[in-house]
Amino acid sequence: MNRALGLVPHLFVKDVDVSLSFYRKAFGAVELFRNVLPNGVVLFVNSPSETRG
């Protein structure tokens, strides 16, 4: 069985779009997937950054 090695932080923010814009500029993050509830609330976004060396 393959398991991912490392930690994955989960951030809770009030303004998802503003936060993702910052992560794009600061870390090169790219949004891969967004899960939105029927009422428009963003449940989670998968957005890894390109910080690997």
Residue pairs with C-beta under 8 A, 6 or more apart in sequence:
10 44
11 19
13 19
16 42
16 45
20 29
20 31
20 45
20 47
23 29
23 47
23 49
24 30
27 49
27 50
27 51
28 49
28 50
28 51
29 47
29 48
29 49
29 50
30 47
30 48
30 50
31 45
31 46
31 47
32 46
32 47
32 48
33 45
33 46
34 42
34 44
34 45
34 46
35 42
35 43
35 44
35 45
36 42
36 43
37 43
